[in-house]
C-alpha cells in the first residue's frame, strides 16, 4: 500500500519544558481508517496538529513523500485537512457558503470553480441548501458537518478528525458516523468514543504520555482489558 503519512522520531515539548510527544514513529497507508485513542493529555491533539504543519518540531513528517517544511506548507494543507473538535474554531464567516469557500478562494480558483466546489462539499455532508445560513445559528451536529465541508472543499487526500462526536446526542453521533462511512480519502480519528472506534476503524493506535504504546487491529486492542486499564482507557471500554 502507498504510504501517505510517515512519521519518524517525532518529539515535541512546549516552551515550559513539558514534553508532549516522545519519539513517535508511525506510517499511515492510503485508504487506512485509523483511530488514535488515549487519555486526556496523552498528546493526541498535538500529534494531529503536526500532520499539516500547524505545529512544527524536530521530527520528520512526510506527506505523500514530501517532508513538511515552510516552503511547501500550503500544498501540504491542501492534502491533509484537519477538522477541529470545536467547530466554532473553524467557522468564522457570516454564511455557510463563505466558510466553505474560504480555502478554494485562497488557492486562487475562479468564481465558478469555487461555487462548484462549495456545492459539492455541502452535498457530501448532507447540507445542500444551507449556503446562505449563518453557521453560528446551526445546531452542533450541523456545525460539525459544515466544518467537515470546509475541509472537503479542498479535496484533501487525508482527513483528520479531533473528537468528532464529542458533545453530540446519540442521534447526531450516529449521523456523523454514517457520514464518515461515505467520505473518501484516508481517515485519522482521534477520539475517546470507543464505540465509534469499534464500528469505523479497523486499526487503532494508543498514545499514552506522548508515546505510542499499541498499534494494531481494533478488535484485538479493545478486547485487551489490561492494555486499556494500563493506559487510562478502561473506564471507556466498549462492552459487547
ROSE-4610 file (N, C-alpha, C; in Angstrom, 1 decimal, always signed):
// ROSE-4610
residu = [X/X/X/X/X/X/X/X/X/X/X/X/X/X/X/X/X/X/X/X/X/X/X/X/X/X/X/X/X/X/X/X/X/X/X/X/X/X/X/X/X/X/X/X/X/X/X/X/X/X/X/X/X/X/X/X/X/X/X/X/X/X/X/X/X/X/X/X/X/X/X/X/X/X/X/X/X/X/X/X/X/X/X/X/X/X/X/X/X/X/X/X/X/X/X/X/X/X/X/X/X/X/X/X/X/X/X/X/X/X/X/X/X/X/X/X/X/X/X/X/X/X/X/X/X/X/X/X/X/X/X/X/X/X/X/X/X/X/X/X/X/X/X/X/X/X/X/X/X/X/X/X/X/X/X/X/X/X/X/X/X/X/X/X/X/X/X/X/X/X/X/X/X/X/X/X/X/X/X/X/X/X/X/X/X/X/X/X/X/X/X/X/X/X/X/X/X/X/X/X/X/X/X/X/X/X/X/X/X/X/X/X/X/X/X/X/X/X/X/X/X/X/X/X/X/X/X/X/X/X/X/X/X/X/X/X/X/X/X/X/X/X/X/X/X/X/X/X/X/X/X/X/X/X/X/X/X/X/X/X/X/X/X/X/X/X/X/X/X/X/X/X/X/X/X/X/X/X/X/X/X/X/X/X/X/X/X/X/X/X/X/X/X/X/X/X/X/X/X/X/X/X/X/X/X/X/X/X/X/X/X/X/X/X/X/X/X/X/X/X/X/X/X/X/X/X/X/X/X/X/X/X/X/X/X/X/X/X/X/X/X/X/X/X/X/X/X/X/X/X/X/X/X/X/X/X/X/X/X/X/X/X/X/X/X/X/X/X/X/X/X/X/X/X/X/X/X/X/X/X/X/X/X/X/X/X/X/X/X/X/X/X/X/X/X/X/X/X/X/X/X/X/X/X/X/X/X/X/X/X/X/X/X/X/X/X/X/X/X/X/X/X/X/X/X/X/X/X/X/X/X/X/X/X/X/X/X/X/X/X/X/X/X/X/X/X/X/X/X/X/X/X/X/X/X/X/X/X/X/X/X/X/X/X/X/X/X/X/X/X/X/X/X/X/X/X/X/X/X/X/X/X/X/X/X/X/X/X/X/X/X/X/X/X/X/X/X/X/X/X/X/X/X/X/X/X/X/X/X/X/X/X/X/X/X/X/X/X/X/X/X/X/X/X/X/X/X/X/X/X/X/X/X/X/X/X/X/X/X/X/X/X/X/X/X/X/X/X/X/X/X/X/X/X/X/X/X/X/X/X/X/X/X/X/X/X/X/X/X/X/X/X/X/X/X/X/X/X/X/X/X/X/X/X/X/X/X/X/X/X/X/X/X/X/X/X/X/X/X/X/X/X/X/X/X/X/X/X/X/X/X/X/X/X/X/X/X/X/X/X/X/X/X/X/X/X/X/X/X/X/X/X/X/X/X/X/X/X/X/X/X/X/X/X/X/X/X/X/X/X/X/X/X/X/X/X/X/X/X/X/X/X/X/X/X/X/X/X/X/X/X/X/X/X/X/X/X/X/X/X/X/X/X/X/X/X/X/X/X/X/X/X/X/X/X/X/X/X/X/X/X/X/X/X/X/X/X/X/X/X/X/X/X/X/X/X/X/X/X/X]
num = [1/1/1/2/2/2/3/3/3/4/4/4/5/5/5/6/6/6/7/7/7/8/8/8/9/9/9/10/10/10/11/11/11/12/12/12/13/13/13/14/14/14/15/15/15/16/16/16/17/17/17/18/18/18/19/19/19/20/20/20/21/21/21/22/22/22/23/23/23/24/24/24/25/25/25/26/26/26/27/27/27/28/28/28/29/29/29/30/30/30/31/31/31/32/32/32/33/33/33/34/34/34/35/35/35/36/36/36/37/37/37/38/38/38/39/39/39/40/40/40/41/41/41/42/42/42/43/43/43/44/44/44/45/45/45/46/46/46/47/47/47/48/48/48/49/49/49/50/50/50/51/51/51/52/52/52/53/53/53/54/54/54/55/55/55/56/56/56/57/57/57/58/58/58/59/59/59/60/60/60/61/61/61/62/62/62/63/63/63/64/64/64/65/65/65/66/66/66/67/67/67/68/68/68/69/69/69/70/70/70/71/71/71/72/72/72/73/73/73/74/74/74/75/75/75/76/76/76/77/77/77/78/78/78/79/79/79/80/80/80/81/81/81/82/82/82/83/83/83/84/84/84/85/85/85/86/86/86/87/87/87/88/88/88/89/89/89/90/90/90/91/91/91/92/92/92/93/93/93/94/94/94/95/95/95/96/96/96/97/97/97/98/98/98/99/99/99/100/100/100/101/101/101/102/102/102/103/103/103/104/104/104/105/105/105/106/106/106/107/107/107/108/108/108/109/109/109/110/110/110/111/111/111/112/112/112/113/113/113/114/114/114/115/115/115/116/116/116/117/117/117/118/118/118/119/119/119/120/120/120/121/121/121/122/122/122/123/123/123/124/124/124/125/125/125/126/126/126/127/127/127/128/128/128/129/129/129/130/130/130/131/131/131/132/132/132/133/133/133/134/134/134/135/135/135/136/136/136/137/137/137/138/138/138/139/139/139/140/140/140/141/141/141/142/142/142/143/143/143/144/144/144/145/145/145/146/146/146/147/147/147/148/148/148/149/149/149/150/150/150/151/151/151/152/152/152/153/153/153/154/154/154/155/155/155/156/156/156/157/157/157/158/158/158/159/159/159/160/160/160/161/161/161/162/162/162/163/163/163/164/164/164/165/165/165/166/166/166/167/167/167/168/168/168/169/169/169/170/170/170/171/171/171/172/172/172/173/173/173/174/174/174/175/175/175/176/176/176/177/177/177/178/178/178/179/179/179/180/180/180/181/181/181/182/182/182/183/183/183/184/184/184/185/185/185/186/186/186/187/187/187/188/188/188/189/189/189/190/190/190/191/191/191/192/192/192/193/193/193/194/194/194/195/195/195/196/196/196/197/197/197/198/198/198/199/199/199/200/200/200/201/201/201/202/202/202/203/203/203/204/204/204/205/205/205/206/206/206/207/207/207/208/208/208/209/209/209/210/210/210/211/211/211/212/212/212/213/213/213/214/214/214/215/215/215/216/216/216/217/217/217/218/218/218/219/219/219/220/220/220/221/221/221/222/222/222/223/223/223/224/224/224/225/225/225/226/226/226/227/227/227/228/228/228/229/229/229/230/230/230/231/231/231/232/232/232/233/233/233/234/234/234/235/235/235/236/236/236/237/237/237/238/238/238/239/239/239/240/240/240]
x = [+0.8/+0.0/+0.9/+0.4/+1.2/+1.1/+2.3/+2.3/+1.9/+0.9/+0.5/+1.1/+1.3/+2.0/+3.0/+4.2/+5.3/+5.9/+5.9/+6.4/+7.6/+8.7/+9.9/+10.5/+10.6/+11.3/+10.8/+9.4/+8.8/+8.7/+9.4/+9.2/+8.9/+8.2/+7.7/+7.6/+8.1/+7.9/+7.4/+6.6/+6.1/+7.2/+7.2/+8.2/+8.5/+7.5/+7.7/+8.5/+8.9/+9.7/+8.9/+7.6/+6.7/+6.7/+7.2/+7.2/+5.9/+5.4/+4.0/+4.1/+5.1/+5.3/+6.8/+6.9/+8.2/+8.5/+9.3/+9.8/+8.7/+7.8/+6.7/+7.1/+6.8/+7.1/+5.8/+5.3/+4.0/+4.0/+3.3/+3.1/+1.6/+1.0/-0.4/-0.4/-1.1/-1.2/-2.5/-2.5/-3.7/-4.9/-6.0/-7.2/-7.4/-6.4/-6.5/-7.6/-8.2/-9.1/-8.6/-7.9/-7.2/-7.7/-7.9/-8.3/-7.0/-6.9/-5.9/-6.6/-6.3/-7.0/-6.0/-6.4/-5.6/-6.3/-5.8/-6.4/-6.2/-6.9/-6.7/-5.2/-4.6/-3.2/-2.2/-2.7/-1.8/-0.9/-1.4/-0.7/-1.4/-2.6/-3.3/-3.5/-4.1/-4.3/-3.0/-2.0/-0.7/-0.1/-0.3/+0.1/-0.6/-1.9/-2.7/-2.3/-2.0/-1.6/-0.3/+0.5/+1.8/+1.5/+0.4/+0.2/+0.0/-0.4/-0.4/+0.3/+1.3/+2.2/+1.7/+0.5/+0.1/+1.1/+1.7/+2.8/+4.0/+5.1/+6.3/+7.4/+8.1/+9.1/+10.2/+11.0/+12.2/+12.1/+10.9/+10.7/+10.4/+10.8/+10.5/+9.1/+8.2/+6.9/+6.8/+6.5/+6.4/+4.9/+4.4/+3.1/+3.2/+2.8/+2.9/+4.3/+5.3/+6.7/+7.4/+6.6/+7.2/+7.4/+8.6/+8.8/+8.1/+7.4/+6.7/+7.8/+7.7/+8.6/+7.8/+8.5/+7.9/+7.6/+8.4/+8.3/+7.1/+6.6/+5.5/+4.3/+4.2/+3.1/+1.8/+1.7/+0.4/-0.1/+0.8/+0.5/+0.1/+0.9/+0.6/-0.8/-1.2/-2.5/-3.7/-3.4/-4.4/-4.6/-3.6/-3.6/-4.1/-3.9/-4.3/-5.2/-6.5/-7.5/-7.8/-7.7/-8.0/-9.3/-10.1/-11.4/-11.3/-11.4/-11.1/-12.3/-12.0/-13.0/-14.2/-13.9/-14.9/-15.2/-16.3/-16.5/-16.4/-16.7/-16.6/-15.2/-14.2/-12.8/-12.6/-13.5/-13.3/-14.3/-15.4/-16.4/-16.4/-16.1/-15.9/-16.5/-17.2/-17.7/-19.2/-19.8/-21.2/-22.2/-21.7/-22.6/-21.8/-22.6/-22.0/-21.2/-21.8/-21.1/-19.7/-19.6/-18.3/-17.3/-17.8/-16.8/-16.3/-17.2/-16.8/-15.9/-16.2/-15.4/-14.1/-13.8/-12.6/-11.3/-11.2/-10.0/-9.8/-10.8/-10.7/-10.4/-11.0/-10.7/-9.3/-8.7/-7.3/-6.3/-6.8/-5.9/-5.9/-6.9/-7.0/-7.9/-8.8/-9.7/-10.7/-11.2/-12.1/-13.5/-14.4/-15.7/-16.5/-16.6/-17.4/-16.9/-15.5/-15.0/-15.2/-15.0/-15.3/-16.7/-17.7/-19.1/-19.3/-18.8/-19.0/-18.4/-17.2/-16.6/-17.4/-18.0/-18.8/-20.0/-20.7/-21.9/-21.6/-20.5/-20.2/-19.8/-19.1/-18.7/-19.9/-20.9/-22.1/-23.0/-23.0/-23.7/-23.2/-21.8/-21.2/-21.5/-21.8/-22.1/-23.6/-24.4/-25.8/-26.3/-25.7/-26.1/-26.4/-26.8/-27.2/-28.3/-28.3/-29.3/-29.1/-27.9/-27.6/-26.6/-26.4/-25.3/-25.5/-26.7/-26.8/-27.2/-27.2/-27.5/-26.3/-26.5/-25.4/-24.9/-23.7/-23.2/-23.4/-23.4/-23.5/-24.9/-25.9/-27.2/-27.6/-26.7/-26.9/-26.8/-27.3/-27.1/-25.6/-25.2/-23.8/-23.5/-24.5/-24.3/-24.2/-25.0/-24.9/-23.6/-23.2/-21.9/-20.7/-20.8/-19.7/-19.7/-20.9/-21.0/-20.4/-20.7/-20.2/-18.7/-18.2/-16.7/-16.1/-16.7/-16.1/-16.2/-17.2/-17.3/-16.2/-15.8/-14.8/-13.5/-13.3/-12.1/-12.3/-13.5/-13.7/-13.6/-13.9/-13.9/-12.5/-11.5/-10.1/-9.7/-10.6/-10.3/-9.1/-9.0/-7.8/-7.7/-6.5/-6.3/-6.3/-6.1/-6.2/-7.1/-8.0/-8.9/-8.6/-8.4/-8.0/-9.1/-9.6/-10.7/-10.2/-10.5/-10.2/-11.5/-11.8/-13.0/-14.3/-14.6/-15.7/-17.1/-17.2/-18.6/-18.7/-17.7/-17.9/-19.1/-19.8/-20.9/-22.1/-22.2/-23.3/-24.3/-25.6/-26.6/-26.5/-27.1/-26.9/-27.3/-28.4/-28.9/-27.9/-27.3/-26.4/-25.1/-24.7/-23.5/-23.5/-24.6/-24.7/-24.9/-25.4/-25.5/-24.1/-23.2/-21.9/-21.1/-21.3/-20.7/-21.1/-22.4/-22.8/-22.1/-22.0/-21.3/-19.9/-19.2/-17.8/-17.6/-18.6/-18.6/-18.5/-19.1/-19.3/-18.1/-17.4/-16.4/-15.2/-14.6/-13.5/-12.2/-11.1/-9.8/-9.4/-8.2/-7.7/-8.2/-8.5/-9.1/-8.3/-8.0/-7.4/-8.3/-8.7/-9.7/-9.2/-9.0/-8.6/-9.8/-10.0/-11.3/-11.2/-12.2/-12.5/-13.6/-14.3/-15.5/-15.1/-15.0/-14.5/-15.6/-16.9/-17.9/-17.7/-17.5/-17.2/-16.0/-14.9/-13.7/-14.0/-14.8/-15.0/-15.8/-16.7/-17.6/-16.9/-16.0/-15.5/-14.0/-13.2/-11.8/-11.2/-10.7/-10.0/-8.7/-8.1/-6.8/-6.8/-6.2/-6.2/-4.8/-4.5/-3.2/-3.5/-2.8/-3.0/-1.7/-2.0/-0.9/-1.1/+0.0/-0.1/+1.2/+1.1/+2.3/+3.2/+2.6/+3.4/+4.0/+3.7/+4.4/+3.3/+3.7/+2.8/+3.0/+2.0/+2.1/+1.5/+0.6/+0.0/-0.4/-0.4/-0.8/-1.1/-2.4/-2.8/-4.3/-4.8/-6.2/-7.1/-8.1/-9.0/-9.7/-10.2/-10.9/-9.9/-8.7/-7.7/-7.4/-7.2/-6.8/-8.0/-9.2/-10.3/-10.7/-10.3/-10.6/-9.5/-8.4/-7.3/-7.6/-8.3/-8.7/-7.5/-6.5/-5.3/-4.6/-4.5/-3.9/-4.6/-6.0/-6.8/-6.6/-6.6/-6.5/-5.2/-4.1/-2.8/-2.6/-3.5/-3.3/-4.5/-5.1/-6.2/-7.4/-7.7/-8.9/-9.9/-9.7/-10.5/-12.0/-12.1/-13.4/-14.3/-13.6/-14.3/-14.4/-14.1/-14.1/-15.5/-15.5/-16.8/-17.1/-18.3/-18.7/-19.7/-19.5/-20.5/-21.8]
y = [-1.2/+0.0/+1.3/+2.3/+3.5/+4.2/+4.7/+5.5/+6.9/+7.4/+8.8/+9.6/+9.0/+9.7/+8.8/+9.4/+8.7/+9.6/+9.2/+10.0/+9.2/+10.0/+9.3/+10.2/+9.5/+10.1/+11.5/+11.6/+12.9/+13.1/+14.1/+14.5/+16.0/+16.4/+17.8/+18.2/+19.4/+19.9/+21.3/+21.8/+23.1/+24.0/+25.3/+26.2/+26.1/+25.7/+25.5/+24.2/+23.5/+22.3/+21.0/+21.1/+19.9/+19.1/+17.8/+17.0/+16.4/+16.6/+16.1/+14.9/+14.9/+13.7/+13.2/+11.9/+11.3/+10.2/+10.6/+9.6/+8.8/+9.5/+8.9/+8.4/+7.2/+6.6/+5.9/+6.4/+5.8/+5.9/+5.0/+5.0/+4.8/+5.7/+5.5/+5.3/+4.3/+4.0/+4.5/+4.7/+5.2/+4.2/+4.9/+4.1/+3.7/+3.8/+3.4/+4.3/+3.7/+4.4/+4.0/+5.0/+4.8/+5.6/+4.9/+5.6/+5.9/+7.0/+7.4/+7.6/+6.8/+6.9/+7.0/+7.5/+7.7/+8.7/+8.7/+9.6/+11.1/+11.9/+13.4/+13.7/+14.5/+14.9/+14.0/+12.9/+11.9/+12.4/+13.5/+14.1/+13.9/+13.4/+13.1/+14.4/+15.4/+16.7/+17.3/+17.2/+17.8/+17.0/+15.7/+14.9/+15.3/+15.4/+15.8/+17.1/+18.1/+19.4/+19.4/+18.4/+18.2/+17.8/+17.2/+16.5/+17.4/+18.7/+19.7/+21.0/+20.8/+21.9/+23.0/+22.8/+23.8/+23.9/+22.8/+22.7/+22.0/+22.6/+22.0/+21.8/+20.7/+20.4/+19.6/+18.9/+18.3/+17.0/+16.4/+15.1/+15.3/+14.3/+14.4/+13.8/+14.6/+14.1/+14.2/+13.1/+13.1/+12.9/+13.7/+13.6/+13.3/+12.1/+11.6/+11.8/+11.5/+11.5/+12.8/+13.9/+15.2/+15.6/+15.9/+16.3/+17.7/+17.9/+19.2/+20.2/+21.3/+22.5/+23.8/+24.9/+26.2/+26.4/+25.9/+26.1/+25.4/+24.3/+23.5/+23.4/+24.3/+24.1/+24.3/+25.2/+25.5/+24.3/+23.6/+22.4/+21.3/+21.2/+20.1/+20.3/+21.5/+21.7/+21.5/+21.5/+21.2/+19.6/+18.9/+17.4/+16.8/+17.5/+17.0/+18.0/+17.6/+18.5/+18.1/+19.1/+18.8/+19.4/+18.6/+19.1/+19.1/+20.3/+20.5/+20.0/+19.8/+19.3/+20.3/+21.6/+22.6/+23.2/+23.0/+23.6/+25.1/+25.8/+27.2/+27.7/+26.9/+27.2/+27.2/+26.7/+26.5/+27.4/+27.8/+28.6/+30.0/+31.0/+32.4/+33.4/+32.9/+33.8/+34.0/+35.0/+35.3/+34.3/+33.5/+32.5/+31.2/+30.1/+28.8/+28.8/+29.4/+29.5/+30.1/+31.2/+31.9/+31.0/+30.3/+29.4/+28.3/+27.6/+26.5/+27.0/+28.2/+28.8/+29.3/+29.5/+30.2/+29.6/+28.2/+27.6/+27.7/+27.3/+27.4/+28.8/+29.8/+31.2/+31.6/+31.1/+31.4/+30.7/+29.6/+28.9/+29.7/+30.5/+31.3/+30.8/+29.9/+29.4/+30.5/+30.4/+31.4/+31.2/+32.2/+32.2/+31.0/+30.5/+29.4/+28.1/+27.9/+26.7/+26.7/+27.8/+27.9/+27.5/+28.1/+27.8/+26.3/+25.7/+24.2/+23.4/+23.8/+23.1/+23.2/+24.4/+24.5/+23.7/+23.7/+22.9/+21.4/+21.0/+19.5/+19.2/+20.0/+19.7/+19.7/+20.6/+20.6/+19.4/+19.0/+17.8/+16.6/+16.5/+15.3/+15.2/+16.3/+16.2/+16.4/+16.3/+16.4/+17.7/+18.8/+20.2/+21.1/+20.5/+21.3/+22.2/+23.4/+24.4/+25.3/+25.0/+25.8/+26.9/+27.2/+28.1/+29.5/+30.0/+31.4/+31.4/+30.3/+30.3/+30.8/+31.3/+31.7/+30.4/+30.1/+28.9/+29.0/+30.2/+30.4/+30.1/+30.0/+29.7/+28.2/+27.4/+26.0/+25.1/+23.9/+23.0/+22.5/+21.9/+21.5/+20.4/+19.5/+18.5/+19.1/+20.1/+20.8/+21.5/+22.2/+22.9/+21.9/+20.8/+19.8/+19.3/+19.2/+18.9/+20.0/+21.2/+22.3/+22.4/+22.2/+22.2/+21.1/+20.0/+18.9/+19.4/+20.1/+20.6/+21.6/+22.4/+23.4/+22.7/+21.5/+20.7/+20.0/+19.4/+18.7/+19.6/+20.8/+21.7/+21.9/+21.4/+21.5/+20.2/+19.2/+17.9/+17.2/+17.1/+16.6/+15.1/+14.5/+13.1/+12.4/+13.2/+12.7/+13.6/+13.0/+13.7/+13.3/+14.4/+14.2/+14.8/+14.0/+14.5/+14.4/+15.5/+15.6/+15.5/+14.4/+14.2/+14.6/+14.0/+14.4/+14.2/+13.3/+13.0/+13.6/+14.4/+15.0/+15.9/+15.8/+16.6/+16.4/+15.4/+15.2/+14.2/+14.4/+13.5/+12.2/+11.1/+9.8/+9.9/+10.5/+10.6/+11.3/+12.5/+13.2/+12.5/+11.8/+11.0/+9.9/+9.2/+8.1/+8.7/+9.9/+10.5/+10.9/+11.4/+11.7/+10.4/+9.4/+8.1/+7.6/+7.7/+7.3/+8.1/+9.4/+10.3/+9.9/+9.5/+9.1/+7.9/+7.0/+5.8/+6.2/+7.3/+7.7/+8.6/+9.1/+10.1/+9.4/+10.0/+9.4/+9.7/+9.3/+9.6/+8.8/+8.8/+8.2/+9.0/+8.3/+9.0/+8.6/+9.7/+9.5/+10.2/+9.4/+9.9/+9.8/+11.0/+11.0/+11.1/+10.2/+10.2/+9.4/+9.7/+8.9/+8.0/+8.1/+7.3/+5.9/+5.0/+3.7/+2.9/+3.3/+2.7/+3.0/+4.3/+4.7/+4.0/+3.9/+3.3/+1.8/+1.1/-0.3/-0.4/+0.5/+0.4/+0.9/+1.9/+2.5/+2.2/+1.9/+1.9/+0.5/-0.1/-1.4/-1.4/-0.2/-0.1/+1.0/+0.7/+1.6/+1.7/+3.0/+3.3/+3.9/+3.4/+4.0/+4.9/+6.1/+7.0/+7.3/+7.2/+7.5/+8.1/+9.3/+10.0/+10.3/+10.6/+11.1/+10.0/+8.7/+7.6/+6.7/+6.0/+5.0/+3.7/+3.2/+2.0/+0.8/+1.1/-0.1/+0.4/-0.5/-0.2/-1.5/-1.7/-2.9/-3.0/-4.2/-4.4/-3.9/-3.2/-2.6/-3.7/-4.7/-5.7/-6.3/-6.5/-7.1/-6.1/-4.8/-3.8/-3.5/-3.4/-3.1/-4.3/-5.5/-6.7/-6.9/-6.1/-6.3/-5.3/-5.9/-5.0/-4.5/-5.3/-4.9/-3.8/-3.9/-2.8/-1.5/-1.6/-0.4/+0.2/-0.7/-0.3/+0.4/-0.1/+0.5/+1.8/+2.1/+3.3/+4.3/+4.2/+5.2/+5.1/+3.9/+3.8/+2.8/+2.1/+1.0/+1.5/+2.7/+3.2/+3.5/+3.5/+3.8/+2.6/+1.4/+0.2/-0.1/-0.4/-0.7/-2.2/-2.4/-3.7/-4.3/-5.5/-6.1/-6.4]
z = [+0.0/+0.0/+0.0/-0.7/-0.8/+0.6/+1.0/+2.3/+2.0/+2.8/+2.7/+3.8/+5.0/+6.1/+6.7/+6.8/+7.5/+8.6/+9.8/+10.9/+11.5/+11.6/+12.1/+13.3/+14.4/+15.6/+15.9/+16.0/+16.3/+17.8/+18.3/+19.7/+19.7/+20.8/+20.9/+22.4/+22.7/+24.0/+23.9/+24.9/+24.9/+25.5/+25.3/+25.8/+27.3/+28.1/+29.5/+29.9/+28.8/+29.0/+29.1/+29.1/+29.3/+27.9/+28.0/+26.8/+26.5/+25.3/+24.9/+24.0/+23.1/+22.2/+22.4/+22.4/+22.7/+21.7/+20.7/+19.7/+19.0/+18.4/+17.7/+16.3/+16.0/+14.7/+14.2/+13.1/+12.6/+11.0/+10.4/+9.0/+8.7/+7.9/+7.5/+6.0/+5.6/+4.2/+3.6/+2.2/+1.5/+1.8/+2.2/+2.4/+3.8/+4.7/+6.1/+6.8/+7.7/+8.7/+10.0/+10.7/+11.9/+13.0/+14.2/+15.4/+16.2/+16.8/+17.8/+19.1/+20.1/+21.4/+22.5/+23.6/+24.8/+25.8/+27.0/+28.0/+27.7/+28.3/+28.2/+28.5/+27.7/+27.9/+27.3/+26.6/+26.1/+24.9/+24.2/+23.1/+21.8/+21.8/+20.6/+19.7/+20.3/+19.5/+19.0/+19.8/+19.4/+18.2/+18.2/+17.1/+15.8/+16.0/+14.8/+14.2/+15.0/+14.5/+13.9/+14.0/+13.3/+11.8/+11.6/+10.3/+9.1/+9.4/+8.3/+8.7/+9.6/+9.9/+10.8/+11.5/+12.5/+13.6/+14.0/+14.8/+14.1/+14.2/+13.5/+14.6/+14.5/+15.5/+14.9/+15.7/+15.2/+14.4/+14.5/+13.8/+12.3/+11.5/+10.1/+9.8/+9.2/+8.8/+7.3/+6.6/+5.2/+4.8/+4.0/+3.4/+1.9/+1.6/+0.2/-0.4/+0.5/+0.1/+0.3/+0.6/+0.8/+2.3/+2.7/+4.1/+4.3/+5.4/+5.7/+6.0/+5.3/+5.5/+5.2/+5.6/+5.3/+3.9/+3.0/+1.6/+0.9/+1.6/+0.9/+1.8/+2.9/+3.9/+3.2/+2.3/+1.7/+0.9/+0.2/-0.6/+0.3/+1.4/+2.4/+3.0/+3.3/+3.9/+2.9/+1.6/+0.7/+0.6/+1.1/+1.0/+2.3/+3.4/+4.7/+5.4/+5.5/+6.1/+7.5/+8.4/+9.9/+10.2/+10.9/+11.4/+12.9/+13.5/+15.0/+15.8/+17.1/+18.0/+18.1/+18.2/+18.3/+17.0/+16.3/+15.0/+15.0/+16.1/+16.2/+16.0/+16.1/+15.8/+14.3/+13.5/+12.1/+11.3/+12.0/+11.3/+11.8/+10.9/+11.3/+10.3/+9.3/+8.3/+8.5/+7.9/+8.1/+7.5/+6.5/+5.9/+5.7/+5.6/+5.4/+4.1/+3.0/+1.7/+1.9/+2.6/+2.8/+3.5/+4.5/+5.3/+4.4/+3.6/+2.8/+1.6/+1.2/+0.0/+0.4/+1.7/+2.1/+1.6/+1.7/+1.2/-0.3/-1.1/-2.6/-3.0/-2.4/-2.8/-2.5/-1.4/-1.1/-2.0/-2.6/-3.5/-4.8/-5.1/-6.3/-7.4/-7.1/-8.1/-8.5/-9.7/-10.2/-9.5/-9.7/-9.0/-9.3/-10.6/-10.9/-10.3/-10.3/-9.7/-8.2/-7.6/-6.1/-5.8/-6.6/-6.4/-6.5/-7.5/-7.7/-6.6/-6.1/-5.0/-3.7/-3.5/-2.3/-2.4/-3.5/-3.7/-3.5/-4.1/-4.0/-2.5/-1.8/-0.4/+0.5/+0.3/+1.1/+0.8/-0.5/-0.8/-0.2/-0.1/+0.5/+2.0/+2.7/+4.1/+4.4/+3.4/+3.5/+4.0/+3.5/+4.0/+2.8/+1.7/+0.5/+0.9/+0.4/+0.7/+1.9/+2.6/+3.7/+3.4/+2.1/+1.7/+2.4/+2.5/+3.0/+4.4/+5.1/+6.6/+7.3/+8.5/+9.4/+10.1/+10.0/+10.7/+12.2/+12.8/+14.2/+14.8/+13.9/+14.3/+14.1/+13.7/+13.5/+14.7/+14.7/+15.8/+15.8/+16.9/+17.0/+15.9/+15.7/+14.7/+13.3/+13.0/+11.7/+11.6/+12.6/+12.6/+12.3/+12.9/+12.6/+11.2/+10.6/+9.2/+8.3/+8.6/+7.9/+8.0/+9.2/+9.4/+8.6/+8.4/+7.6/+6.1/+5.7/+4.3/+4.0/+5.0/+4.8/+4.4/+4.9/+4.6/+3.2/+3.0/+1.8/+0.6/+0.7/-0.4/-1.0/-0.3/-0.7/-1.4/-1.4/-2.0/-1.4/-0.1/+0.5/+0.3/+0.4/+0.3/+1.7/+2.7/+4.1/+4.9/+5.6/+6.5/+8.0/+8.8/+10.2/+11.1/+12.0/+12.9/+14.4/+15.1/+16.5/+17.3/+18.0/+18.8/+18.0/+16.9/+16.0/+16.6/+17.6/+18.2/+19.6/+20.0/+21.4/+21.5/+22.6/+23.0/+22.0/+21.2/+20.3/+21.0/+20.8/+21.3/+20.5/+20.9/+20.2/+18.7/+18.4/+17.1/+16.2/+16.6/+15.9/+15.7/+16.8/+16.8/+15.7/+15.6/+14.6/+13.2/+13.1/+11.8/+11.3/+12.2/+11.8/+11.5/+12.2/+11.9/+10.5/+10.2/+8.9/+7.8/+8.0/+7.1/+6.9/+8.0/+7.9/+6.9/+7.0/+6.1/+4.6/+4.3/+2.9/+2.4/+3.3/+2.9/+2.3/+1.2/+0.6/+1.4/+0.9/+1.5/+2.7/+3.0/+4.2/+5.4/+6.5/+7.7/+8.9/+9.7/+11.0/+12.1/+13.1/+14.0/+15.4/+16.1/+17.5/+18.3/+19.3/+20.0/+21.3/+22.2/+23.3/+23.1/+22.0/+21.7/+21.2/+22.1/+21.7/+20.9/+21.1/+20.3/+18.8/+18.6/+17.2/+16.6/+17.5/+17.0/+16.6/+17.4/+17.1/+15.8/+15.5/+14.3/+13.1/+13.2/+12.0/+11.6/+12.6/+12.4/+12.6/+11.5/+11.5/+12.3/+12.4/+13.1/+14.2/+15.3/+16.4/+17.0/+17.3/+17.9/+19.3/+20.3/+21.6/+21.9/+22.3/+22.8/+24.3/+25.0/+26.4/+26.8/+27.5/+27.9/+26.8/+25.6/+24.4/+23.7/+24.0/+23.3/+22.7/+21.6/+21.0/+21.8/+22.5/+23.3/+22.7/+21.7/+21.0/+19.6/+18.6/+17.2/+16.6/+16.3/+15.7/+15.4/+15.2/+14.9/+16.0/+15.7/+16.7/+17.6/+17.0/+17.8/+18.9/+18.5/+19.5/+20.6/+20.2/+21.2/+22.1/+21.6/+22.5/+23.4/+23.0/+23.8/+24.9/+24.9/+25.9/+27.1/+28.1/+29.2/+30.0/+30.1/+30.8/+30.1/+28.8/+28.0/+28.2/+28.1/+28.3/+29.7/+30.7/+32.1/+32.3/+31.8/+32.0/+31.3/+30.3/+29.6/+29.7/+30.9/+31.2/+30.4/+29.8/+29.0/+29.4/+30.5/+30.9/+31.2/+31.7/+32.0/+30.8/+29.6/+28.4/+27.5/+28.0/+27.2/+26.7/+25.4/+24.8/+25.1/+25.7/+26.1/+25.1/+24.6/+23.6/+24.4]
